[in-house]
């Protein structure tokens, strides 16, 4: 079901009062919390299938295939690792000499790199080798710690970060802050790459984020605008959504295609006010997303659309509609700061 008859009625009744501002905000706030209350206790969910467009189309078959290599991994988890490591950039190189889409260091690649496409070489820069190698390496680590008590996936991830010896020594995820954080980050990010199988829980911060954005209606657009005083309080699309969620204590990345990974992805008929909605000229690749707005109900969003325009309400049902994200605090915290 969508946002429900009550939310649609609320939109129609409030549409004529948009210019008035406060009444519309209060209706939205009440509506969001009523819907959230109706759904409280509903289970969020993930699956072995990837969310639409969450992995670039060129790599999706590889991630889907190799993500099922062993029980400790799945395609969404493998996608989360690749995103965290490189943002799906096959030419990525770190200061620590980590290379390629899976960020193998040369020593690890020499030991664990495989010829994934069977062309006779093992090329760390070729995703056809690097993605299968990442899955194979995960499964090798899982086999090293298979007799350790606890969750085999978390033990595998801990081995990836701290080494299998540490996991065996501590009989589970070791008490290292960095390792515990890595395990939490990847398992949280996994949810943003998995296609949900049940209704996604509503965000408690949604109403406050909408209220913030509503107050900015009529503000002129500024490319790169973050709403600061020296910019005249102006925003671009992702600057507005970032500031709106910052107002309720959630720190989002700066650009729209990273904001897409800040939570799970409700379908079009499951949208609730406060969901981020995304637009792209390539509907197979979340890395190509070029615009974001905030859903308010009734098929409309608040957004900062383009130079020469002002922050306003626009319909979301256009040919370039990509999908939506229900932002969560944990999801936002899990996102890498450099991809």
C-alpha positions in Angstrom: 0.0 0.0 0.0 1.1 3.6 -0.5 0.9 6.5 2.0 -2.8 5.7 2.3 -6.0 7.5 1.8 -5.5 9.8 4.7 -2.2 11.1 3.4 -3.6 11.6 -0.1 -6.6 13.5 1.4 -4.2 15.6 3.5 -2.2 16.6 0.4 -5.3 17.7 -1.5 -6.6 19.7 1.4 -3.3 21.3 2.0 -2.2 21.9 -1.5 -4.0 25.3 -1.7 -2.4 26.3 1.5 1.2 25.7 0.5 2.0 29.4 0.3 0.7 29.7 3.9 3.3 27.4 5.0 2.8 26.5 8.7 -0.6 24.7 8.3 0.8 22.5 5.6 3.9 21.7 7.7 1.8 20.7 10.7 -0.5 18.5 8.6 2.6 16.8 7.2 4.1 16.4 10.6 1.0 14.9 12.0 0.5 12.7 8.9 4.0 11.3 9.0 3.7 10.3 12.6 0.2 8.8 12.1 1.5 6.7 9.3 4.6 5.8 11.3 2.5 4.8 14.3 0.3 2.6 12.1 3.4 0.8 10.9 5.4 0.6 14.1 6.6 -2.9 14.8 6.6 -3.8 11.1 9.7 -5.6 10.0 12.2 -4.2 7.6 13.7 -6.8 5.4 16.4 -7.7 2.9 16.9 -10.5 0.4 19.6 -12.1 -1.7 18.5 -10.0 -4.6 20.0 -6.6 -5.3 17.9 -3.4 -5.2 17.1 -1.9 -8.6 20.1 0.0 -10.0 22.0 -0.2 -6.7 25.0 -1.8 -8.4 26.1 -0.4 -11.8 24.6 -2.5 -14.6 28.1 -3.5 -15.9 28.8 -5.2 -12.6 25.4 -6.4 -11.4 25.6 -9.9 -13.0 29.1 -10.4 -11.5 27.9 -9.3 -8.0 24.8 -11.4 -8.2 26.6 -14.5 -9.3 29.7 -14.3 -7.1 27.8 -13.0 -4.1 26.3 -16.5 -3.7 29.6 -18.2 -3.7 29.3 -19.4 -0.1 26.8 -19.1 2.8 28.8 -16.4 4.6 28.2 -13.8 1.8 25.3 -12.7 -0.4 25.1 -10.2 -3.3 24.0 -7.3 -1.2 26.9 -7.8 1.2 29.4 -8.1 -1.6 28.0 -4.9 -3.1 28.3 -3.1 0.2 32.0 -4.1 0.4 32.7 -2.9 -3.1 30.9 0.4 -2.5 32.7 0.9 0.8 36.1 0.1 -0.8 35.9 2.0 -4.1 32.5 3.4 -4.9 32.5 0.8 -7.8 35.4 2.6 -9.4 37.6 0.0 -11.2 40.5 2.5 -11.4 40.5 3.4 -7.7 43.9 3.5 -5.9 44.6 4.4 -2.3 47.6 5.9 -0.6 48.2 2.5 0.9 48.6 1.0 -2.6 45.2 -0.8 -2.6 44.1 -1.2 -6.2 41.0 -1.6 -8.2 37.3 -2.0 -7.6 37.9 -4.3 -4.6 41.0 -2.4 -3.3 43.3 -5.4 -3.0 46.8 -4.6 -1.8 49.5 -6.3 -3.9 50.4 -9.0 -1.4 46.8 -10.1 -0.8 46.1 -10.0 -4.6 49.2 -12.2 -5.2 47.8 -14.8 -2.8 44.0 -14.5 -3.3 43.5 -13.0 -6.8 41.8 -15.4 -9.2 41.2 -15.5 -13.0 37.4 -14.8 -12.7 36.7 -14.6 -16.4 39.0 -17.4 -17.5 41.0 -15.3 -20.0 44.3 -16.6 -18.7 45.4 -13.7 -16.5 44.6 -12.2 -13.0 44.2 -8.5 -13.4 43.5 -6.5 -10.3 42.2 -3.6 -12.4 39.7 -5.8 -14.2 36.3 -6.1 -12.4 35.8 -9.5 -14.1 38.7 -10.7 -12.0 38.6 -8.4 -9.0 34.9 -9.0 -8.1 35.2 -12.8 -8.2 38.4 -12.5 -6.2 36.7 -10.4 -3.5 34.0 -13.0 -3.2 36.5 -15.8 -3.2 38.7 -14.1 -0.5 35.6 -13.6 1.7 34.8 -17.3 1.4 38.3 -18.3 2.2 38.2 -16.1 5.3 34.9 -17.7 6.3 36.4 -21.1 5.9 39.3 -20.2 8.2 36.9 -19.2 11.0 34.1 -21.7 10.3 34.5 -23.3 13.8 34.3 -20.0 15.7 31.0 -19.5 17.5 28.6 -16.8 16.5 27.5 -15.3 13.2 29.7 -16.6 10.3 29.2 -13.5 8.2 30.3 -11.2 11.0 33.2 -13.5 11.8 34.2 -13.3 8.1 34.0 -9.5 8.1 36.0 -9.3 11.3 38.7 -11.6 9.7 38.8 -9.3 6.7 39.5 -6.4 8.9 41.6 -7.8 11.8 42.8 -11.2 10.4 41.4 -14.7 11.0 43.9 -15.3 13.9 42.3 -12.5 16.0 38.8 -13.9 15.4 39.9 -17.4 16.4 41.8 -16.0 19.4 38.7 -14.1 20.7 36.2 -16.7 19.5 34.3 -14.1 17.6 34.5 -10.5 16.6 37.5 -9.2 18.5 37.2 -6.3 20.9 38.8 -3.8 18.5 36.8 -0.7 17.9 37.9 -0.4 14.3 36.9 -4.0 13.6 33.6 -3.8 15.4 32.8 -0.6 13.4 33.8 -2.3 10.1 31.4 -5.2 10.8 28.6 -2.8 11.7 29.2 -0.6 8.7 29.1 -3.4 6.1 26.2 -5.2 7.6 24.3 -1.9 7.8 25.2 -0.9 4.2 24.1 -4.4 3.1 20.5 -3.3 3.7 20.8 -0.4 1.2 21.9 -2.8 -1.6 19.2 -5.5 -0.9 15.8 -5.4 -2.5 13.4 -5.3 0.5 11.0 -8.1 0.8 8.7 -6.5 3.3 7.5 -3.0 4.2 10.4 -0.7 5.2 10.0 0.9 8.6 9.3 4.6 8.5 11.8 7.2 9.6 11.1 8.9 12.9 13.0 12.0 11.7 11.0 12.4 8.5 8.6 15.0 9.8 11.3 17.3 11.1 13.2 17.0 7.8 10.1 17.9 5.8 9.4 20.9 8.1 12.9 22.2 7.5 12.6 21.9 3.7 9.2 23.5 3.8 10.6 26.6 5.4 13.0 27.0 2.4 10.2 27.1 -0.2 10.8 30.0 -2.6 14.6 30.2 -2.0 16.6 30.5 -5.2 18.7 27.6 -6.4 22.4 27.8 -6.2 24.8 25.1 -7.7 26.9 23.8 -4.8 24.7 25.7 -2.3 24.7 24.5 1.3 22.4 27.1 2.7 25.2 29.1 4.4 25.0 32.8 5.1 27.7 33.6 2.6 25.6 31.8 -0.1 22.5 33.8 0.8 20.9 30.7 2.4 20.6 29.1 -1.0 20.8 25.3 -1.9 21.2 22.9 -4.7 19.2 19.6 -4.6 21.5 17.5 -2.4 22.5 20.5 -0.3 18.8 20.9 0.6 18.3 17.3 1.5 21.5 17.2 3.5 20.6 20.2 5.5 17.1 19.0 6.1 18.3 15.7 7.7 21.1 17.5 9.5 18.3 19.5 11.2 17.1 16.3 12.8 20.6 14.9 13.7 21.3 12.8 10.6 24.5 13.5 8.6 24.1 12.6 4.9 26.9 12.7 2.3 27.0 15.7 0.1 26.1 14.3 -3.3 22.9 12.7 -4.4 24.3 9.4 -5.6 25.8 8.7 -2.2 22.6 9.8 -0.4 20.9 7.0 -2.2 22.7 4.5 0.0 21.5 6.0 3.3 18.9 3.4 3.9 16.6 0.8 2.4 14.6 1.4 -0.8 10.8 1.4 -0.7 8.9 0.8 -3.9 6.9 3.6 -5.5 3.6 2.5 -3.9 5.3 2.3 -0.5 6.6 5.9 -0.4 6.1 7.9 2.8 6.7 11.6 3.4 10.4 12.2 4.2 11.6 9.5 1.8 14.3 10.8 -0.6 13.4 10.4 -4.2 16.1 10.2 -7.0 16.3 10.9 -10.7 18.8 9.7 -13.3 19.3 9.5 -17.1 20.6 5.9 -16.5 18.0 3.9 -14.6 20.4 1.0 -14.2 23.1 2.8 -12.2 22.8 4.5 -8.9 26.2 6.1 -9.5 24.6 8.1 -12.3 21.9 9.7 -10.2 21.8 13.5 -10.9 18.9 14.8 -8.8 17.3 14.3 -5.4 14.2 15.6 -3.7 12.1 14.8 -0.6 8.8 13.1 -0.9 5.8 14.9 0.8 2.9 12.8 -0.3 0.4 12.8 -3.2 3.0 12.1 -5.8 4.9 15.4 -5.0 8.3 16.3 -3.6 10.1 19.4 -2.2 13.2 20.0 -4.3 15.8 22.6 -5.4 15.3 21.8 -9.1 17.9 23.8 -11.2 19.6 27.1 -11.8 17.1 29.9 -12.3 14.4 28.1 -10.3 13.4 28.2 -6.6 12.8 25.5 -4.0 9.3 24.3 -4.8 7.0 21.3 -5.1 7.3 19.1 -8.2 5.7 15.8 -9.2 7.9 12.8 -8.9 6.3 10.6 -11.6 8.6 11.5 -14.5 10.5 9.2 -17.0 13.8 9.8 -15.1 12.4 8.7 -11.7 15.1 6.3 -10.4 13.8 5.2 -7.0 13.7 6.1 -3.3 15.5 5.8 0.0 14.1 5.7 3.5 16.9 7.4 5.4 18.0 5.8 8.7 20.6 7.1 11.1 22.6 3.9 11.0 22.4 3.8 7.2 23.8 7.4 7.0 26.5 6.7 9.5 27.7 3.7 7.5 28.3 5.6 4.3 32.0 6.2 3.4 33.1 9.8 3.3 35.3 9.3 0.2 34.0 7.3 -2.7 
